[in-house]
Amino acid sequence: MFDTILENATAASMAAVVYHHAVYPKLAARLGRRSEDATQRPLLRRLPALSIMMPAYNEAGCIAAKIHNIAGQDYPAGQLQILIGCDGCSDATADLARRAAACHPGHDIQVIEFPENRGKIAMLNDLMARATGAVTVLTDVSALLPVNGLSRLAAHFGDERVGAVGAGYRPALETNPGEKAYWDYQRRIKAGESVLGGLIGAHGACYAIQTGAWRPLKADTVNDDFIVPMEIALQGWRTVYDPSIACIELDAATDQADFRRRIRIGEGNAQQLWRLLPKLRLDRPGLAFAFLSGKGLRVAMPFLMAFSLAGAAMAAAGSDLMLMAASMQGAAYGVAAAAWMVPELRRIGTVEALRYLVAGHIASAIGAMRFAFARRRGAWGRVGGGNRNPGAAA
């Protein structure tokens, strides 16, 4: 009896693993390829006023380039309000921001310096209270927009039903192949999810919202770039993803920094599941399906993978099928471990992709356990590349 229960539970876990990694991504990618949402935008009768939000902590290396990038957009300067919040920076971020702003006297660029480092969520809540534009664009200091990025984001709001738009993302050129493959995978998934039910989280590099749809974030929010678009979708707005707006990351993260970022994302995924699952709406079945298939299963995935391996190993003595399953899983994890210990193996694309996948699930498990033990969130920490703030997600 126990053997039968174990085999069935193990088979169910393996089926969930295959569905999450193979079936659902292919479904979403196919929908994304068929979608015309990213290329067909409503015609705007008039350009909306935009408020640009840029929370910053110790961004001296990027802040000037970012300000010049926003000021150089093909959007009327008189329609832009640019708010830069310096959150208790210990470097020259604020001074460099003011110097860069002085180069663009025709733009409304406000550098707001806060003496205490409180974290990105507190900064966003403060900055959003100052927003005057009909549409607000939230963007990382470390990511540059294409010259027509703002106008293309704004075009989507020609449809009055749209409440949030996510831009695409490209990692820095020197990013390792595993991470590049991960972001390619994310773009395909998000494009399909946008068609299926809406924007299941934006890239923190850049996304835009109807300013009136904003709701202040709870102080302990981990992934604002997921919570904000989802909360807007749950209000009844349409949310879309436009991967053709390619935001480029300025610098690449080290393996250690990327692992810490993915722990943070894992913590945020667990928090999102806990907070948003009760809010899913029956009248938005596509959104609910995409959320559960993507983010929901992602939280459970490292634990399902561990159970699949352990269950197959325990049942292997009485089942050739379980023996084969245990052997295949053990071999895959062995290759991933070898790639960590022998860097030369990472030059093989398939091996590096496998290593990055397994490392991501380990980080996700750590993050989920951190959330379960209610680790208190607070000030920022620079992790290098991408979202440097513990309160944001990629």
N, C-alpha and C positions, 0 to 999 in steps of 0.2 A: 504493500500500500504506500509506504513512504517513498519507495523508489519511483512509483508512478507519479506521485505528486511532485517529487523533485524534478523528474524529467519534463513534466508538463510546465512547471514553473520556469525551468531553464529554457525550454523551447519558446515560451512566451516572451521571456526577456531577450532572447536572441532575435526574435521577430521584431520586437520594438527597436532594437539596435539597428537592424537592417532597414527598417522603415525610416527611422530618423536620418540615417546617413546616406541612403540610396534612393528609396522610393519617393519620399517627400521632396528632397532636393530636385529630382528629375521632374516631378510634377510642377514644382514652382518655376523651375528654369524654362520648361516648355511654355507655361503661361506667360512668363516674362518675354520670351521671344515673340510671342504672338501679339503682345500688347503694343498699342500705338500711343499709350499715355505719355511716354517719354518724348515723343516727337510732335504730337499734335497738342497745341495749347490754345485755349480760347484767346480771341483778340481782345485786347484791353482798350476800353474807350478812353481811359486816361490812366496814367501811371500812378499807383498808390504811393503815398508817403511811406518811407521805410525807416524803421529804427534798427540800427545794427548794434547788437550786444556782444561785447568782447571782454569777458572776465579774464583777468591776467594775474599770474603769480610768478615772479622771477622769470620774465620773458624777455630779458634784455637782448638776447640774441635774435629774436624774431619780431619784436613789436614794431620797429620802424618799417620793415618790409611789409608787414600786414597792413599798416595804415596807408602806405603808398598803394598797395594792392586795392584796398577798398576805395580810396580816393580816385584811383585810375579807372574805375568801372564806367561803362557806357550808360550811366544813369544820371539824371540831372542832379547836380549838387544841391540845389534848393529843395529836393525831395528826400534828402538823406539826413538823418540824425544819427551820429556815430558816438556811442557811449562806451568808453573804455574804463573798466573798473579795476584799479590796482589794489589788490587785497593784501595789504601789509607787506609789500615786497621788500626784500632785504637787499636788492640790487638796484640798478639804475633804470628799471623799467619805466617808471613814471616820468623821469626826466627825458628819457629818449622818446617817449610817446609825445610829450609836449613839443619837443624839437621837430619831430616828424609832422605833427599837426600844424605847426607854424608854416610848413612848406605848402599848405593847402588852405589859404585864407578864405577861399570861397566855400569851404565845407564847414558844417556845424560839427566839429569834433570836440567832444568833452572828455577830458581826462579827470576821472574822479578817484582821488587817492584816499583809501581807507587805512587808518593807522594800525588796525588789528587784523591779523590773518585769521579769518573765520571760516573759509571754505567756499567752494564754488556755488553751492546752493544758496547760501546767505547772500552772495553777490548777485546771483540771478534775481532773487526776490527783490533786492534793493534796486537793481538797474531797471527791472521791468516796471517798477512803480514810476520811473521817470520817462517811460516810452511814450512818444506822442504820435508815432506813425500808425497807420491802419494795419500795416503788416510789420512784424518784427522778425529779423534774421538773427539767429544765434550762431556764432561761429568761433571756432578755436583760433587763437592767435597763431598757432603753428601751421595752419593750413591756408594756402592761397587759392583764391577763386579765379576761374577764367574771366576774361575782361567783360564778358556778357553774362556772368553768373547771376548778378542781382536782377537784371532785366528778365532773364529766363525763369528765375524763381517767381518773380512778380507776375509773369504772364499766366501762371497756373491759377492765380487768384482772380482772373477774369471770370472764372466759374465761381459764382457766389456760394456754391455748396462746399468749396474746398476750405478746410480749416488748417491744414498743415502740408508742407511739401519738404521732402528730404532730397538733398543733393547727393550726387555720387561721390566716391572717394578713391583716391589713388595713393598708395604708400610711397615713401621716398624711393628714389631710384636704387639706392644702396641697400634696401630692405632685403632680408634673406628670402630665398625662394619659397620656403614653407609659409611665411607670412603673406607673401604676394599671392600664393595660391588660395590662402584663406580669404583674402579680400576679394579675389575674383569670385570665389564661391559665395560670399556674402552679397555681392552685387546681383548675382543671378537670382539668389533666393529672394532678396528684397523686391526685385522687379516683379517676380511672380506673386509674392504676397500682396503687393500693391494692387494687382489685378484681382486677386482672390478675395481680399476683404479690406485692404487698406495698408497703411504704412505701419509695419510691425517694428517700431523703433527706427530712429534716424541715425545716420553717422554724426557723431558729435562735431565733426569738422564744419558742417554747415547744414542748418535746416531753418525753415521759415514757418511762421504761424500767424493766424489771425490774432492780432493783439488782444481783441476782446474775448478770445477763447482761453486766454491764459488764466490759470488758477495758481495761486502761490503754492510752492512746493513745501512738503514737510522737511524739516531741518535735517533729518537723517536719510533723505533720498540719496541713493547711490548713483543710479543711471538716469540723469535728467533727460537725456536724448532718447530714452525709451518711454519713460513715464509720461512726458509732456505730449508727444504725438498720440499715444494710446489713450490718454485721458481726453484729448480732443476728439478722437474717433468715437469714444464712448459717450460723448455729448451729442453725437449724431452727425458730426461733420464728416465730409469726405476727406480722406488723406491719401496722398500719392507720393510716389518715389520717381525721381528723374535721374537715372544713372548717367545720362549724357552730360550733366553738369559736373565736370570732373574737378573736384577740389584736390589739390596736390599737397601732400605732407612735406614740410621743409626738411625734417631730419628723421633718421631712422632710429628705432629703439634697439638697444642691446637685447640679447636673449633674456638676461635677467630682468630688465625693465619690462620687456614684453610679457614675461611670465607674471610679474606683479600686476600688470594691467589686466591680464586675463583672470587673475584671482579676483580683482575688483569687479570685473564683468560678471564672474560667477556669483559673487555676492549679490550684485544687482539683479541678476536673473532670478535668484531665489526670492528676493524682496518683491520683484515684480509679480511673480507667481502668487505669492501670499496676498498681495494687495489688490491685484487686478482680477484674479480668478472669480471672486464673488460678483464683480461688476460686469462680466461678459453678458451681452444682450442677445436674446433669442432672435431679434430682428436683424442681427448682424452675424449670421451663421458663418460666412466666409472669414470674417475677422476672428471669430472664436476658434474656428478650425485651424487657421494659420498660427494663432497664438499658441494653442495647445500642441500642435505638431512641431513648431519651431522652438519657442522659448520654454514652453511647459516641459516637453520631453528633454530639453537640454539640461535642465536642472537634475532630472532623474538619471540622465544617461551614464555618468561615471559609475553610479551605484548599480545600474542595470548591467553595465559591462563587467563590473567586478563579480556580480552574482552569476552572470552567464559563464564566466571562466570557472569559478569555483563550483557551480552546479554541474557543469559538464565534466569537470575532473572527478567529482564525487560519484557521478553516474557512469563514468567511463568503463568501469569493470563489468557492468552488466549490459552495455549497449555499444555496439560498434559505431553507431551514429554519434553518440556522445563522446566517444573516444576521438573520433575524427574532428568534432567540433572543438574539443579541448586542445587538441594538437595544433589546429589552425590558429586558434586564438593565442596560444602560448608562443607560437612561432612569430606571429605579428607583433606581440609585445616584446619579444626578444629582439627583433629587428629594430624596433623603436629604441630600446635600451642601448643596443649596440651603437646606434647613431649618436646617442648622447656621449658615449665614451670614446668613439672613434670619429672625430670630426670629418675625416675624409669621406666617410660614407654619406655625408649630407650632400655631397655633390651629385648623388643619384636622386633625381627628382622624386621618384615614387617613395624612396626611403625617407627623404626629408619631409614629404607631405605626411607620411605615416607618423614620423616622430613628432611633427608639429600638432597633429590631431590628438595623439595620446597625451602629449604635454598639456594641451588645452583642456582635456577632460580631467586631468589631475588638478590643474589650477581651478577648474570649475568646482570640483569636489571640495577643495580647500575653501573656496569662496562661499559655497553653500553652508559649510559647517561654521564659518565665521558668522554668517547671518543667523544661523540657528542659535549661536551663543551670544547674539545681540551685541556684537562689538560696536562700541560707540564711534560715530563718525565725527570728524571735525575739520581741521585745517588741511590745506593742500599739501601735496608732496610731489616734487618733480620726479617723473620716472623716465623722462627722455623719449621724445618722439610721440606724436599723436596726442591724446588727451592726457595731460600731466596731472590732472586733478583726481583724487580718489573718489570724488563724487560724480564722475562722468563716465560714460561708456562710449566705446567706439561703435 
